Amino acid sequence: MTPTADPHDTLRPIAWQGDHLRLLDQRRLPGEVVHLACRGVDEVAAAIHDLAVRGAPAIGIAGAWGMVLAASQALSRGETGVDALEAPARTLIAARPTAVNLAWAVTRMLQAARAAGVIDPTALAAQARAIEAEDLAANRRMGELGAGLIAPGSGVLTHCNTGSLATAGFGTALGVIRSAWSAGRLSAVYASETRPWLQGARLTVWELAQDRIPATLLVDSAAAHLMAGGAVRWLVVGADRIAANGDTANKIGTLQLAIAARHFGVKVMVVAPSSTVDLSIADGSAIEIELRDEAEVTRFGGQATAAAGVRAWNPVFDVTPAGLIDAIVTERGVVERPQPGDLAALLVATS
């Protein structure tokens, strides 16, 4: 944890230590605050795959630093050609296939190395720092833009964790909540537990408590009942990939929340940096959905939670159609009620 000037922004989960990457192990929260020291690219890939570091922007930043470690490892073996970074790049990208930020950041690092023509860890470290700084600046901008859409006195619901723990700092959807809270616009903040990894219960409400923003936790299945009672006016979520038409892949459970929101007149806001927008895919049907181990559903904390031998289906993400989304907030601007072509036009106009 790194204090900042903002009392509602005190967490930093990723820190470069000169010769290794220091990661806040989010699997151990909230019970323990433990850090991992990653000294090689395989350790970074494992930390990403095993959810020690998670959140689309955060794993992109971790991947960028993983490429710095890969460069140092290559030089230690006497390899100076950029081709030595190709395999580490593939290893990192394969760690989590759905979130586009990881592939985007690793590819940017590889392109920087190719442009230089030689492996230069110092230059690559500067590129990784730039990715991290750009993400933090983008989060603060998105916070301002998203908070401006929320009427004073509103309650908001968020799903999964999209705060400082999932980014360079401040957060995407949680950054909007931070900004709206600081501006006095919010009457209440609710967070769903987010099964099966309980990112809402373990991370989001813990993070908000660290930054003195009161939040109420609810089980995933209580969200529609909450909306029916009029307690919230906005569902504010992040994204791991946004297709060209605005279809959005986010943590599993987002789709059913968006459907309930539409029924009860609750607006849906997706908050993500422009690097999450993938204009190469026309719609959400082309987004690869990561499937994880069945044991994440049938067991918890080392204990069985289901009958022996039962099978489980464990998709990590689902896709919310653009037609259920009221606003997509990026650091480049806001697209309301997204239609095909709107995101491309925004990115072109602000490039």
N, C-alpha and C positions, 0 to 999 in steps of 0.2 A: 504494500500500500504506500502510495506516494502522495503526501498532502499537496493540495493546490490552493490557489487563492479563492476558489469557489467552494463554499461549504457544502454544496450539493454535488461535488465532483472530486472525490478524494482517492479513487482506486486506479491503479495501473497494473494490469496483469502480466505485462510483457516488458522485460528490461534486458537490453544488451549489456553485457558485462566486460566487453573487450576481447575475451577469448571464448565465451560461452553465452548461451541464451538462458535467462532466468525466467521461468514460467510459474505463475501461481497455479497450483494443482487444484483445479475446480472440482475434481472428483471428491476431494476431502472436505469441501465446504458443506455446511457451515460449522461442522464440528472442530475442524483443525485448519489453521492457516499454514500450509506447507508449500515450499517452492521446489521446483525441479531444476537441476542444472543440466542442460542439453549441450553436449560438447561435439556432437556429430550429427550429420543429416539424418541418419537412421533414428536417432533419439528424438529429433524434432518430428519426423514422420509418425513415429509411434505415439508421441504426445498428442498429435492431431487426431490420429485414428482412434485412440483410446479415450478421447474427450477430456484429457487433462487441460487442454486449451480448446475452446470451442466458441462458436459465433463466427459468422461468415467473414467479417472484416478482420477479426483477431487471428483466424487461421491463415488468412492471406499474409498478414504481417509476420506471423511465425514462419510461414513458408519462405518469405523474403529473407529473413535472418538465417533460415536453414540453408539457403543458397550461399550465404556468406561463409557458413561453416563448411559447406561442400567445396567452396573455392580454397579455403585454407587447407582442407584435407587433401585436395588434389595437388597443391604445391608441395605439401609434405611428402608426397609420393614422387615428386619430381615431374609432375604433369603440368605443363603450362598452357596447353591448347584448350580452347573453349569447349571442344568436344567432350572433355572430361566432365563437364557439367550437365550433359544431356541425361545420363542415367539418374543422377540425383534429382533432377527436375521431374522426371517421370515418377520417381518414388514418392516425392512430395505431393504431386498432383493426385496420385492414386489413393492417397490416405483418406480423402473425403471427396467423392466425385460430384455431389450435387451443388455445393456452394461454388459459384463461379469465381468468387474473389480469390480463392486459393490458386486456381489455374491462372487467373489474371496476374496476380502478383509474381508468381514464379516465372511466368512467361516474360513479364517485364524485366525481371532480373536477368534472365537468360539473354534477352535481346540487348540489354546494356552490356553484357559480357561480349556478345558477338560484335557489337559496334566498336568496342575497344580492341578486339582482336586477340587479347591475351587475358589470362586470369589475373585479376587485380582485386584481392579482398578488400582493400581500403576503399576503392571506388565503388565496389558493390555494397559495402557498409553504408556509404553515403546515399546510395539509391534506396536501401532499406529504411534508412532514417527518413528519407523524403516520403516514402509510402506511409510510414507511421504518422509523420507530421500532417500530411495531406488528409489522412483519415480523421485525425482529431479536429482539424479545422472544418472538415466537411460535417462532422457530427454537430459541432456548435452551430453551424449555419442551418442544418436541418432542424435542429432544436428550435431555432428562432422561427423558421418558416412554418413548422408544424404547430407550434404553440399558437401562432397567429390564427389558425383555423378553429381553435377551441374557444367556445364562448365562456365567459366568466361564470363560475358556479357549476361547471360540468364535472361529472364523475367519469372516470376512464377505466377501461379494463385492458390489461396487456397479457400476452401469452408468451411463454418461454422466457429467455433472458436476452435482452438486447441492449444492455447497458455498458458500463465501463469494462465489465468482465468479458464482453463479447467483441470489443473494439480496441482501438488505441486508448480510448478514454471517453467519458461523457455518454456515449451510446447513440444508437439510432432511434428506435421507438422510445426507449427509456430516456434518451436525450431530450425528446419532445416533452416527455412527462416532467423531466427535471426543469426545463425551461418554463413550462406552463405552471409548475408549482412555484418557481421563483417569482413569476409574474402575478401570482395570486389568482390564477384562473381556475384552479381545481378545487372541487369540494371533497373529492375522495379519489383514492387510487386503489384499484383491485388487481390482483394477480392470480392467475390460475396456476394450479400446482404443476402441470405439464408432465404427465406420465409418458414413458416409464422412467426417465432419468430425473424427474422432479426439478427441472431447472428453475421453475417459478418458485417452488417451495424452498429449495436449497440455496438458490443464487439470487433471484430477483428481490425477494423480500429482505434477504440478508443485506444485499447491496444498498437498498433503499434505507434500511435501518442505519447502516454506516454513515449515510449522508443525511440523516435526520429528516427523511420524508416518510410520514406514516403511510402504511399500506395494509390492506386486508387480503388475506389469502383465502382462496376457495378451491374446492375440488373441481376438476375439469367439468364434471357432469352438472355442476350447479350454475354454470355460466348463463344458460338460457333462462333459468329462473331469475337470476339477477337482472338480466335485461328486461324481462317481462315486468318487473317491479319498477322500472324507470330509474334505477340507481345510476346508470351510465348513459352517456350520450355518444361516446366514441369507443370503438375497439381500435387500439393502436398497436401494431405489430411490425416486426422487421421482415426481412426477406433474405433468402439464400440465392435465389435467381429470379429475375423478372424477364419474361419473354417480351418480344417486340410489341405485342398487342396489349401488354399489361397483365397477362396471367402471371400469378406469383406463387413460387414455391416457398413455403415457410414450414416451420415446425408442425409435425403431425397434430391435427386438432384445429388448425387455423380455418380450414374449410368449413367445418361444422359450426364454428363460431361465427364466420361470415354469413352463413345461411341464416342462423338464428338472428344475427344483427339485422339483416334485411327484413326479416319478418316483424321485428319489434321496433323498427325505425331507428336503430342505432347505426351511426355512420362508421365506416371502416377506413382507417388510414394505414397505408403501408409506408414505412420509412426505411430508406436504404440509399447508400451512396451510388453514384452513377456507374461505378465499377460493377455493381450487381446487375445492371441491365445488360442482357445478352441479346443484341439485335440480330445475331446470327440464327436465332430460332424464332419462327413466326408466332408460335403459341405454346401453351404449357404442355401440350401432348408430347413435345420433344425433350422435355426435361427428365433426365435420369433420376429416379427416386432410389435413394440408398436404402437397402434392407440390412438390418443388423441382426445380431445373434438372438435367437429365440429366448435364451436364458435371461436377457434383459427384461423380458415380460414375465417369465415364469418364476423368477427369483429376485430377491432384493436384499441387499446387505448380507449376502451369503446364505440366506434362508429361502426355502421354497415357499412360494405364495400361490401355487397352483397344484392340482393333482399330479401325481407322478405320471410321466409319459404323455402328458397333454402337449399338443402342438400349439405354437403361437406364431402369429404374423406380426412382424415388427418393422413396418416402413417408418422411416425417420421424418419424412416430409409428406405434405400433400400440396395440391395446386389449387389455389383459389382463382376462379375465373375473373377476368377484368370487370365483368358486368356486376360483380358484387363489391367492387372497390370504389369508394367515393373520392379518394385522393391518394396519389403516389407522390411522396415528398423525397426529393433528392437535393443535394447541395447545389445543383444547377437550377432548381426551381420546382414548382408544383404542377403536376398534371391532375386535373380533377375529372372524374368519371372517364377514365382512359379509353380511348378508341384506337384502333390500328393506325399507326403512323404518328401518334401524338408524342411518344417517347423519342422516336427518331428525330422528329422535328425539334424537340427541346434540346437534345444533345448536339444536333448540328448548329442550332442557333446560339448555343453557349460555348461552342468549342473554340 
